[in-house]
Amino acid sequence: MQLTDNSKVYVLILLGCAIFSLLSVTFGFFPYLGFSVSFILFLLLAFYIKNDKTSLTKVFFTIALILSIFLSIRSEPFITLLNILAIFYFSCLFVLTKKDDPDSIFSIILAPLMLFLQSAFIKNNYRLEFEGSVASQKKRESALNMIAVLLVTLTILAIILPLLASANPLFERLLLSAADLIGLRGLKIDEAVLRWVVRLIIFTGLAYLIPRIATFVNKKEGFKITSRLALNLLIPKTAVAVVLAVFFIAQFQLYFSSKETLAALGYTYSNYANEVFAQLSIVAVIIMGLVYADTEKKKVNEKLALILIIEGIFLTFMAYKSVYEYSNAWGFTYKRLYGFAVATWILGIFSIYLYTFIKNVEKNVFLAKSAVYTGIILILINLANFDYLIYNFRRATTGAGVDYNYLSRLSSDSLSYGAQLNLLLKDFSDPATDLEKSQAESQGFRVLLHKIDFLQEKYKDFDIREYNLLEYLQYREVKNVDTKFIRDKYTLTNPADR
């Protein structure tokens, strides 16, 4: 007997779940390539299942696919986390979007959460069904359901029995007696068995959830919340516009203030730059929310909205100025480069809204373009490689010069470990003095050696699932470095005593 079309898709889903469990569950290092390949396979499967593919859904699919590829290229922890969250988010948008324009801002923000909540309880259209007699089909379904129930039961018992035994010694004794009775007492669960148990648990969860998400892919209507309070926001917009006008005057005075004036106001240059950026960015986002939420079409409301948009753009340029000045004075850091990225994102959102406002385009178009623009920003952040920019274009500095301690904490994406090590080693005399060793410690020498040790340990006999392109390129540069010899010769025996 042959499988039905839905059953063939279900087999592909189960295969995808099995591949994810095998590629993404490792007990050594982070499975960069395993996650990347798994996400790509799930995306391709979702693209195959989805019937109505609009231009917007194809864009969401492309963004998620590109970010999935970057998972196996970039290794910096924060960008890895950001990529995983973004892949999840844009994949959900791909699944949920039924047309080129989202229904509301809630459809963009809340839809990923609602997808999983609704998918958990939706009627599943994908299961094993055979073309043939109803009786034999029901028997097969009954057998498969029994197997699934047994697997779930065993998985649950494997989790809760050890927990209950550790909480109650009498129950533990009873459990051990039962194990002796059926001959399980001498059974040893090694690490390999534990790995397969974890994989089985993950496979079971995915096998339950993914077919339901696949069912939601072709549901005629996705989740939407379209209601919006019809508030007249003329008064709050007027108040904000007036306050911003006064603020701009005061801000210009502050920009032209001397260092002595800033000190008298209780500001250091660092506090001034950091606080100005954070505060102006928050205010800009509030302005955007205020303008978007207004539904009144009166002339005075529209004029105030235009004024607020222009003021918001001006605020964003002020935020740019603050982070630029600090970067120009003290070099690049993660925080400052992400500051540029956030300011660019806010400026783009304002620009998109200004375009839709002037063209009198529906706000749903603004939502769609903003979501796509956000994906583009994330892709550009991956391409920019902040670690590489920090080391090679404008290194972080302090009042004493280049901040080598900060540079030593850069990830493998910087491809700088070999150059950093040579730079530090050339400052040692032969034999190295305790003063030189102490200075090297303060410059992150020990941290750098630890990072090189990590790469050598990982890629000496590495698991292909844990492969990462930039990590591997960095490893090839430092694979022959004798860290033990360097550590014995150039580091303090007890750095706490220095």
C-alpha positions as CSV (number, residue, x, y, z in Angstrom):
1,M,0.0,0.0,0.0
2,Q,1.1,3.5,-0.8
3,L,1.3,6.5,1.5
4,T,-1.0,9.4,1.0
5,D,0.4,12.8,0.0
6,N,0.1,14.2,3.6
7,S,1.8,11.0,4.9
8,K,4.7,11.5,2.6
9,V,5.1,15.0,4.0
10,Y,4.9,13.6,7.5
11,V,7.7,11.1,6.7
12,L,9.8,14.1,5.6
13,I,9.0,15.9,8.8
14,L,10.0,12.9,10.9
15,L,13.2,12.6,8.9
16,G,13.9,16.3,9.6
17,C,13.2,15.9,13.3
18,A,15.6,12.9,13.4
19,I,18.3,14.9,11.5
20,F,17.9,17.8,13.9
21,S,18.2,15.5,16.9
22,L,21.4,13.9,15.5
23,L,23.1,17.1,14.3
24,S,22.2,19.5,17.0
25,V,22.6,17.4,20.2
26,T,26.3,17.3,21.0
27,F,27.9,17.1,24.4
28,G,31.3,18.6,23.5
29,F,31.2,22.1,21.9
30,F,28.4,24.2,20.4
31,P,27.0,22.6,17.2
32,Y,27.3,25.5,14.8
33,L,27.2,23.5,11.6
34,G,24.6,21.1,13.1
35,F,22.2,23.9,13.9
36,S,22.9,25.6,10.6
37,V,22.1,22.5,8.5
38,S,19.1,21.6,10.6
39,F,17.5,25.0,10.3
40,I,18.2,25.1,6.6
41,L,16.5,21.7,6.1
42,F,13.4,22.8,8.2
43,L,13.1,26.0,6.2
44,L,13.3,24.2,2.8
45,L,10.7,21.7,4.1
46,A,8.4,24.6,5.2
47,F,8.9,26.2,1.8
48,Y,8.0,22.9,0.1
49,I,4.8,22.5,2.2
50,K,3.6,26.1,1.9
51,N,1.2,26.5,-1.0
52,D,0.6,30.2,-1.2
53,K,4.0,31.9,-1.4
54,T,3.7,35.7,-1.7
55,S,6.7,38.0,-2.4
56,L,6.7,38.9,1.3
57,T,6.8,35.3,2.5
58,K,9.7,34.6,0.1
59,V,11.6,37.6,1.6
60,F,11.1,36.3,5.1
61,F,12.2,32.8,3.9
62,T,15.3,34.3,2.3
63,I,16.2,36.3,5.5
64,A,15.9,33.2,7.7
65,L,17.9,31.1,5.2
66,I,20.8,33.6,5.1
67,L,20.9,33.9,8.9
68,S,20.9,30.1,9.1
69,I,24.0,30.0,6.9
70,F,25.7,32.6,9.1
71,L,25.3,30.3,12.1
72,S,28.1,28.2,10.7
73,I,30.3,31.2,9.8
74,R,30.1,33.6,12.8
75,S,31.2,32.3,16.2
76,E,30.8,35.4,18.5
77,P,28.4,34.3,21.3
78,F,26.0,37.3,21.1
79,I,25.6,37.3,17.4
80,T,25.1,33.5,17.5
81,L,22.2,34.0,20.0
82,L,20.9,36.9,17.9
83,N,20.9,34.8,14.8
84,I,19.1,31.9,16.4
85,L,16.3,34.2,17.7
86,A,16.1,35.9,14.3
87,I,15.9,32.6,12.5
88,F,13.1,31.5,14.8
89,Y,11.3,34.9,14.4
90,F,11.5,35.2,10.6
91,S,10.6,31.5,10.2
92,C,7.4,32.1,12.2
93,L,6.6,35.1,10.0
94,F,7.1,33.0,6.9
95,V,4.7,30.4,8.3
96,L,2.1,32.9,9.4
97,T,2.1,35.5,6.7
98,K,-0.8,34.8,4.3
99,K,-0.6,38.0,2.2
100,D,1.9,40.7,1.4
101,D,0.6,43.1,4.1
102,P,0.4,42.1,7.8
103,D,-2.9,42.7,9.5
104,S,-1.5,44.8,12.4
105,I,1.6,45.5,14.5
106,F,0.5,42.7,16.8
107,S,0.6,40.3,13.9
108,I,4.3,41.1,13.6
109,I,5.2,41.2,17.3
110,L,3.0,38.5,18.8
111,A,2.5,36.1,15.9
112,P,5.6,33.9,16.6
113,L,4.4,33.3,20.2
114,M,0.9,32.6,19.1
115,L,2.0,30.3,16.4
116,F,3.5,27.9,18.9
117,L,0.6,28.3,21.4
118,Q,-2.0,27.5,18.6
119,S,0.1,24.8,16.9
120,A,0.2,22.8,20.2
121,F,-3.6,22.4,20.1
122,I,-4.5,22.5,16.4
123,K,-5.8,19.4,14.7
124,N,-2.9,17.7,13.0
125,N,-3.3,17.1,9.2
126,Y,0.0,15.2,8.9
127,R,0.2,11.6,10.1
128,L,0.9,8.2,8.6
129,E,-2.1,7.2,6.4
130,F,-2.1,4.5,3.7
131,E,-4.2,4.3,0.6
132,G,-6.3,1.2,1.1
133,S,-8.9,-0.3,3.4
134,V,-10.0,1.8,6.3
135,A,-9.7,-1.2,8.7
136,S,-6.0,-1.9,8.0
137,Q,-5.3,1.8,8.1
138,K,-6.8,2.1,11.6
139,K,-4.8,-0.9,12.8
140,R,-1.6,0.7,11.6
141,E,-2.6,4.0,13.2
142,S,-3.4,2.2,16.4
143,A,0.0,0.4,16.4
144,L,1.9,3.6,15.7
145,N,0.0,5.5,18.4
146,M,0.8,2.7,20.9
147,I,4.5,2.9,20.1
148,A,4.4,6.7,20.4
149,V,2.6,6.4,23.8
150,L,5.1,3.9,25.1
151,L,8.0,6.2,24.0
152,V,6.5,9.2,25.7
153,T,5.8,7.1,28.9
154,L,9.3,5.8,29.1
155,T,10.8,9.2,28.5
156,I,8.7,10.7,31.3
157,L,9.5,7.9,33.7
158,A,13.2,8.3,32.9
159,I,13.0,11.9,34.0
160,I,10.7,11.8,37.1
161,L,11.8,8.5,38.7
162,P,15.4,9.7,39.5
163,L,14.1,13.0,40.7
164,L,11.6,11.4,43.1
165,A,14.2,8.9,44.3
166,S,16.6,11.7,45.2
167,A,13.9,13.4,47.1
168,N,12.8,10.4,49.2
169,P,15.2,7.7,50.5
170,L,12.3,5.3,51.1
171,F,11.1,5.6,47.6
172,E,14.6,5.2,46.4
173,R,14.9,1.9,48.3
174,L,11.6,0.7,46.8
175,L,12.8,1.7,43.4
176,L,16.0,-0.2,43.8
177,S,14.2,-3.3,45.0
178,A,12.0,-3.2,41.9
179,A,15.1,-2.8,39.8
180,D,16.6,-5.9,41.4
181,L,13.4,-7.8,40.8
182,I,13.5,-7.2,37.1
183,G,17.2,-7.3,36.7
184,L,17.9,-3.6,36.0
185,R,20.1,-3.0,39.1
186,G,23.3,-3.9,37.4
187,L,22.5,-2.0,34.2
188,K,24.8,0.9,33.7
189,I,23.8,4.0,31.7
190,D,26.9,5.5,30.2
191,E,27.3,8.8,28.4
192,A,26.4,7.3,25.0
193,V,23.1,6.0,26.3
194,L,22.4,9.4,27.9
195,R,23.0,11.1,24.6
196,W,20.5,8.9,22.8
197,V,17.9,9.5,25.6
198,V,18.3,13.2,25.2
199,R,18.0,12.9,21.4
200,L,14.9,10.8,21.8
201,I,13.3,13.3,24.0
202,I,14.0,16.1,21.6
203,F,12.8,14.0,18.6
204,T,9.6,13.2,20.4
205,G,8.9,16.9,21.2
206,L,9.7,18.0,17.6
207,A,7.7,15.1,16.1
208,Y,4.6,16.3,18.1
209,L,5.0,20.0,17.4
210,I,6.4,20.3,13.8
211,P,3.5,18.5,12.1
212,R,1.1,20.9,13.8
213,I,3.1,23.9,12.7
214,A,3.1,22.4,9.2
215,T,-0.7,22.2,9.4
216,F,-0.8,25.9,10.3
217,V,1.4,26.8,7.3
218,N,-1.5,26.3,4.8
219,K,-4.3,27.4,7.2
220,K,-6.5,29.9,5.3
221,E,-6.3,32.5,8.0
222,G,-3.3,33.1,10.3
223,F,-3.4,34.5,13.8
224,K,-4.3,38.2,13.9
225,I,-5.3,40.9,16.3
226,T,-6.7,43.8,14.3
227,S,-8.4,45.9,16.9
228,R,-6.8,49.1,17.9
229,L,-8.0,51.8,20.3
230,A,-9.2,54.8,18.4
231,L,-7.6,57.4,20.6
232,N,-7.2,61.1,19.7
233,L,-3.5,61.6,20.4
234,L,-3.4,65.3,19.5
235,I,-2.7,66.4,23.1
236,P,0.2,64.0,23.8
237,K,1.7,64.7,20.4
238,T,1.5,68.4,21.0
239,A,3.1,68.1,24.4
240,V,5.9,65.9,23.1
241,A,6.6,68.2,20.2
242,V,6.9,71.3,22.5
243,V,9.1,69.4,24.9
244,L,11.4,68.3,22.1
245,A,11.7,71.8,20.8
246,V,12.9,73.0,24.2
247,F,15.2,70.0,24.5
248,F,16.8,70.7,21.1
249,I,17.7,74.2,22.3
250,A,19.2,72.9,25.5
251,Q,21.0,70.1,23.6
252,F,22.7,72.6,21.3
253,Q,24.0,74.5,24.3
254,L,25.3,71.2,25.8
255,Y,27.0,70.2,22.5
256,F,29.1,73.4,22.6
257,S,29.9,73.2,26.3
258,S,33.5,72.8,27.4
259,K,34.8,69.8,29.4
260,E,34.9,72.1,32.4
261,T,31.2,72.9,32.0
262,L,30.4,69.2,31.7
263,A,32.4,68.4,34.8
264,A,30.5,71.2,36.7
265,L,27.3,69.5,35.7
266,G,28.5,66.2,37.0
267,Y,29.2,64.7,33.6
268,T,32.3,62.9,32.4
269,Y,32.7,62.6,28.6
270,S,32.0,58.9,28.9
271,N,28.8,59.4,30.8
272,Y,27.7,62.1,28.5
273,A,28.1,60.1,25.3
274,N,26.6,56.8,26.7
275,E,23.6,58.4,28.4
276,V,22.8,60.7,25.5
277,F,22.7,57.8,23.1
278,A,20.6,55.5,25.3
279,Q,18.1,58.3,26.3
280,L,17.7,59.7,22.8
281,S,17.2,56.2,21.3
282,I,14.4,55.4,23.9
283,V,12.7,58.8,23.2
284,A,12.9,58.2,19.4
285,V,11.2,54.8,19.8
286,I,8.5,56.4,22.0
287,I,7.9,59.0,19.3
288,M,7.6,56.3,16.7
289,G,5.0,54.4,18.8
290,L,3.0,57.6,19.4
291,V,2.9,58.5,15.7
292,Y,2.0,55.0,14.6
293,A,-0.8,54.6,17.2
294,D,-2.6,57.8,16.1
295,T,-5.6,57.0,13.9
296,E,-7.0,60.5,13.6
297,K,-7.0,61.9,10.0
298,K,-7.4,65.6,10.8
299,K,-5.1,68.1,9.3
300,V,-3.7,69.3,12.6
301,N,-3.0,65.7,13.7
302,E,-1.2,65.0,10.4
303,K,0.9,68.1,10.7
304,L,1.9,67.3,14.3
305,A,2.8,63.7,13.2
306,L,5.0,65.1,10.5
307,I,6.7,67.4,13.0
308,L,7.3,64.5,15.4
309,I,8.7,62.3,12.6
310,I,11.2,65.0,11.7
311,E,12.1,65.6,15.4
312,G,12.5,61.8,15.8
313,I,14.9,61.7,12.8
314,F,16.8,64.7,14.3
315,L,17.0,62.8,17.7
316,T,18.4,59.8,15.9
317,F,21.1,61.9,14.3
318,M,22.0,63.3,17.8
319,A,22.3,59.7,19.0
320,Y,24.6,59.0,16.0
321,K,26.7,62.0,17.0
322,S,27.2,60.9,20.6
323,V,28.3,57.3,19.7
324,Y,30.5,58.7,16.8
325,E,32.3,61.1,19.2
326,Y,33.0,58.4,21.7
327,S,34.1,55.9,19.1
328,N,36.4,58.6,17.5
329,A,37.9,59.3,20.9
330,W,38.2,55.8,22.3
331,G,37.9,53.4,19.4
332,F,35.4,50.7,18.6
333,T,33.8,48.3,21.1
334,Y,30.9,45.9,20.8
335,K,28.7,48.4,22.6
336,R,29.6,51.3,20.3
337,L,29.2,49.3,17.1
338,Y,25.8,48.0,18.2
339,G,25.0,51.6,19.0
340,F,25.6,52.5,15.4
341,A,23.5,49.5,14.3
342,V,20.6,50.5,16.6
343,A,20.7,54.1,15.5
344,T,20.7,53.0,11.8
345,W,17.7,50.7,12.5
346,I,15.7,53.5,14.2
347,L,16.6,56.0,11.4
348,G,15.5,53.5,8.8
349,I,12.2,52.9,10.6
350,F,11.5,56.6,10.7
351,S,12.4,57.0,7.0
352,I,10.1,54.2,6.0
353,Y,7.3,55.7,8.0
354,L,7.9,59.1,6.6
355,Y,7.7,57.6,3.1
356,T,4.4,55.9,3.8
357,F,3.1,59.0,5.5
358,I,3.9,61.3,2.6
359,K,2.7,58.8,0.0
360,N,-0.5,58.2,2.1
361,V,0.2,54.5,2.1
362,E,-1.6,52.1,4.4
363,K,0.3,51.4,7.7
364,N,0.3,47.7,7.0
365,V,2.8,48.4,4.2
366,F,5.0,50.2,6.8
367,L,4.9,47.1,9.0
368,A,5.9,44.8,6.2
369,K,8.8,47.0,5.1
370,S,9.9,47.5,8.7
371,A,10.1,43.7,9.3
372,V,12.1,43.2,6.1
373,Y,14.4,46.2,7.0
374,T,15.0,44.6,10.4
375,G,16.1,41.4,8.7
376,I,18.4,43.3,6.4
377,I,20.0,45.1,9.4
378,L,20.7,41.7,11.0
379,I,22.3,40.4,7.8
380,L,24.5,43.5,7.6
381,I,25.6,43.1,11.2
382,N,26.7,39.6,10.4
383,L,28.6,40.8,7.3
384,A,30.2,43.7,9.1
385,N,31.9,41.3,11.7
386,F,32.3,43.7,14.6
387,D,35.2,41.7,16.1
388,Y,37.2,42.1,12.9
389,L,36.4,45.9,12.7
390,I,37.4,46.4,16.3
391,Y,40.8,44.9,15.9
392,N,41.7,45.9,12.4
393,F,40.2,49.4,11.9
394,R,39.8,51.2,15.2
395,R,41.1,49.4,18.3
396,A,39.5,50.1,21.7
397,T,41.7,52.4,23.8
398,T,42.0,53.8,27.3
399,G,43.9,56.8,28.7
400,A,47.0,54.6,28.7
401,G,46.7,53.6,25.0
402,V,45.4,50.5,23.2
403,D,43.2,48.4,25.5
404,Y,44.9,45.0,24.9
405,N,42.9,43.5,27.8
406,Y,39.7,44.3,25.9
407,L,41.1,43.0,22.6
408,S,42.1,39.7,24.2
409,R,38.4,39.1,24.8
410,L,37.4,39.3,21.2
411,S,36.0,36.2,19.6
412,S,37.6,34.1,16.9
413,D,35.7,36.2,14.3
414,S,38.4,38.8,14.8
415,L,41.1,36.5,13.3
416,S,43.6,38.3,15.5
417,Y,44.9,35.8,18.1
418,G,48.2,35.1,16.3
419,A,48.9,38.8,15.8
420,Q,47.9,39.7,19.4
421,L,50.2,36.9,20.8
422,N,53.2,38.1,18.7
423,L,52.6,41.7,19.8
424,L,52.6,40.7,23.5
425,L,55.6,38.3,23.2
426,K,57.8,40.9,21.6
427,D,57.7,43.1,24.7
428,F,59.3,40.4,26.9
429,S,63.0,40.4,27.5
430,D,64.9,37.1,27.9
431,P,64.5,36.0,30.6
432,A,61.1,37.7,31.3
433,T,60.9,39.7,34.5
434,D,58.0,39.6,37.0
435,L,57.2,43.1,36.1
436,E,56.8,42.2,32.4
437,K,54.8,39.2,33.3
438,S,52.5,41.3,35.5
439,Q,52.0,43.8,32.7
440,A,51.2,41.0,30.2
441,E,48.6,39.7,32.7
442,S,46.9,43.1,32.8
443,Q,46.9,43.1,28.9
444,G,44.9,39.8,28.7
445,F,47.8,37.5,28.0
446,R,46.4,34.6,30.0
447,V,42.9,35.1,28.5
448,L,44.4,34.9,25.0
449,L,46.3,31.7,25.8
450,H,43.1,30.2,27.1
451,K,41.3,31.0,23.9
452,I,44.1,29.4,21.8
453,D,43.9,26.3,24.1
454,F,40.2,26.1,23.4
455,L,40.6,26.2,19.6
456,Q,43.4,23.6,19.7
457,E,41.4,21.3,21.9
458,K,38.2,21.7,19.8
459,Y,39.7,21.2,16.3
460,K,42.4,18.6,17.1
461,D,39.9,15.8,16.5
462,F,36.8,17.9,15.9
463,D,33.2,16.8,15.3
464,I,31.9,18.1,12.0
465,R,28.7,19.2,13.6
466,E,30.6,21.7,15.7
467,Y,32.5,23.2,12.8
468,N,32.5,27.0,12.4
469,L,34.2,28.7,9.5
470,L,35.8,31.7,11.3
471,E,36.7,29.6,14.3
472,Y,38.5,27.1,12.0
473,L,40.4,29.8,10.1
474,Q,41.5,31.2,13.5
475,Y,42.6,27.7,14.6
476,R,44.7,27.2,11.5
477,E,46.6,30.3,12.4
478,V,47.4,29.2,16.0
479,K,47.3,25.4,15.8
480,N,51.1,25.1,16.2
481,V,51.4,27.6,19.1
482,D,52.9,25.8,22.2
483,T,50.8,27.4,24.8
484,K,52.2,25.3,27.6
485,F,55.8,26.4,26.9
486,I,54.6,30.1,26.6
487,R,52.6,29.8,29.8
488,D,55.5,28.3,31.8
489,K,57.9,30.9,30.5
490,Y,55.9,34.1,30.4
491,T,53.2,34.0,33.0
492,L,53.3,34.4,36.8
493,T,53.0,31.3,38.8
494,N,50.4,32.9,41.1
495,P,49.0,36.0,39.3
496,A,46.9,36.9,42.5
497,D,50.2,37.8,44.2
498,R,51.4,40.3,41.6
